[in-house]
Amino acid sequence: MRSLKKRRRIQIIALAFVALAGSTALVGYAMRDGINFFRSPSQVLSDPPREGEVFRIGGLVEAGSLLRGQGETISFAVTDGGHSVPVRYTGVLPDLFGENEGMVGTGTMDGGTFVASEILAKHDETYMPKEVVDALKEQGVYKPSGS
């Protein structure tokens, strides 16, 4: 009788472990398209993303690069002080978007151009996303607000 209880307990523990591993795998599989990795322009150029990979790029909008095209299409370059990546976006830009301002975009690479599906700009005159600050500090061009 004792052996049967012990075996049943081991079977239940093994079944629970398999169920937990299976559910973890399913959650990971479901989230694979929802995870967007952040890259600076220097990282994009040194280690290009694979075709169709959705990721986030951030930095400063390069001065003199903002061009408005037909309709709502906007082209500009994003820089981290070391390298620049051309960006194309179709849509309405945030109010605080502008040259020499911090931005983060989500999208994919098309040739050498980042095609953004979403553009985020700082939400006030002093805020800049942590990822952008870190990328600018790596290049040695970060200037804190008020300096």
C-alpha positions as CSV (number, residue, x, y, z in Angstrom):
1,M,0.0,0.0,0.0
2,R,2.8,2.4,0.9
3,S,4.5,1.8,-2.4
4,L,1.4,2.6,-4.3
5,K,1.0,6.0,-2.5
6,K,4.6,6.8,-3.2
7,R,4.3,5.9,-6.9
8,R,1.1,7.9,-7.2
9,R,2.7,11.0,-5.6
10,I,5.7,10.7,-7.9
11,Q,3.3,10.5,-10.9
12,I,1.4,13.6,-9.8
13,I,4.7,15.6,-9.3
14,A,6.0,14.5,-12.7
15,L,2.6,15.4,-14.4
16,A,2.7,18.9,-12.6
17,F,6.2,19.5,-13.8
18,V,5.3,18.6,-17.4
19,A,2.2,20.8,-17.3
20,L,4.3,23.7,-15.9
21,A,7.0,23.3,-18.6
22,G,4.3,23.1,-21.3
23,S,2.5,26.2,-20.2
24,T,5.8,28.1,-19.9
25,A,6.6,27.1,-23.5
26,L,3.2,28.2,-24.7
27,V,3.5,31.6,-23.0
28,G,7.0,32.1,-24.5
29,Y,5.7,31.1,-28.0
30,A,2.8,33.5,-27.7
31,M,5.0,36.4,-26.7
32,R,7.7,35.9,-29.3
33,D,6.2,38.7,-31.5
34,G,5.4,41.0,-28.7
35,I,8.9,41.4,-27.4
36,N,10.7,44.3,-29.1
37,F,14.4,44.8,-28.4
38,F,15.9,48.3,-28.1
39,R,18.9,49.2,-30.3
40,S,20.8,52.3,-30.8
41,P,21.8,53.4,-34.4
42,S,25.3,52.2,-33.8
43,Q,24.1,48.8,-32.8
44,V,21.8,48.6,-35.8
45,L,24.7,49.4,-38.2
46,S,27.2,47.1,-36.4
47,D,24.9,44.1,-36.0
48,P,22.0,44.5,-38.5
49,P,18.7,42.9,-37.5
50,R,17.4,40.0,-39.5
51,E,14.8,40.6,-42.2
52,G,11.3,41.3,-40.8
53,E,12.5,41.6,-37.2
54,V,10.5,44.1,-35.2
55,F,12.6,46.2,-32.8
56,R,12.9,49.6,-31.2
57,I,15.4,52.2,-32.2
58,G,16.1,55.4,-30.3
59,G,18.3,58.4,-30.2
60,L,18.1,62.0,-31.2
61,V,16.4,63.3,-34.3
62,E,19.4,64.5,-36.4
63,A,19.4,68.3,-37.0
64,G,18.5,69.2,-40.6
65,S,17.3,65.7,-41.5
66,L,13.5,66.2,-41.0
67,L,11.7,66.1,-44.4
68,R,8.0,66.0,-44.8
69,G,6.8,64.1,-47.9
70,Q,3.5,63.5,-49.5
71,G,0.6,63.3,-47.0
72,E,1.6,62.1,-43.6
73,T,5.0,60.6,-44.7
74,I,8.0,61.9,-42.8
75,S,11.6,61.1,-43.2
76,F,14.4,61.9,-40.8
77,A,17.6,60.4,-39.4
78,V,18.0,59.2,-35.8
79,T,21.5,59.4,-34.3
80,D,23.3,58.4,-31.1
81,G,26.1,60.8,-31.8
82,G,28.2,58.1,-33.5
83,H,26.1,56.8,-36.3
84,S,22.8,57.8,-38.0
85,V,20.0,55.6,-39.4
86,P,17.4,57.0,-41.9
87,V,13.8,56.6,-40.7
88,R,10.6,56.7,-42.6
89,Y,7.2,57.1,-40.9
90,T,3.7,57.5,-42.1
91,G,1.3,58.9,-39.6
92,V,0.8,61.8,-37.1
93,L,3.9,62.6,-35.1
94,P,3.7,63.4,-31.4
95,D,3.5,67.1,-30.5
96,L,6.9,67.2,-28.9
97,F,8.7,65.5,-31.8
98,G,11.4,67.7,-33.3
99,E,15.1,68.0,-34.4
100,N,17.6,67.4,-31.6
101,E,14.9,65.8,-29.5
102,G,14.8,62.3,-28.1
103,M,12.6,59.7,-29.8
104,V,12.0,56.0,-29.8
105,G,10.5,54.2,-32.8
106,T,9.1,50.7,-33.3
107,G,9.4,49.0,-36.7
108,T,11.5,47.0,-39.1
109,M,14.5,47.6,-41.4
110,D,13.8,47.9,-45.2
111,G,17.1,48.0,-46.9
112,G,19.1,50.6,-45.0
113,T,16.0,52.5,-43.8
114,F,14.1,52.0,-40.6
115,V,10.4,51.9,-41.4
116,A,8.6,52.9,-38.2
117,S,5.1,51.8,-37.3
118,E,5.1,53.9,-34.1
119,I,7.0,56.9,-33.0
120,L,7.3,58.0,-29.4
121,A,8.7,61.4,-28.3
122,K,9.6,62.6,-24.9
123,H,6.6,63.6,-22.9
124,D,8.0,66.9,-21.5
125,E,11.0,69.1,-22.0
126,T,13.3,67.3,-19.6
127,Y,12.4,63.5,-20.0
128,M,14.3,61.2,-22.2
129,P,13.9,57.4,-22.3
130,K,16.5,55.5,-20.3
131,E,17.5,53.4,-23.3
132,V,18.2,56.6,-25.3
133,V,20.2,58.2,-22.5
134,D,22.3,55.0,-22.2
135,A,23.0,54.9,-25.9
136,L,24.0,58.5,-26.0
137,K,26.2,58.1,-22.9
138,E,28.0,55.2,-24.7
139,Q,28.8,57.5,-27.6
140,G,29.9,60.3,-25.2
141,V,27.4,62.8,-26.5
142,Y,24.7,62.9,-23.7
143,K,24.0,66.3,-22.3
144,P,21.7,66.4,-19.3
145,S,18.8,68.9,-19.4
146,G,19.7,72.3,-18.1
147,S,23.3,72.2,-19.3
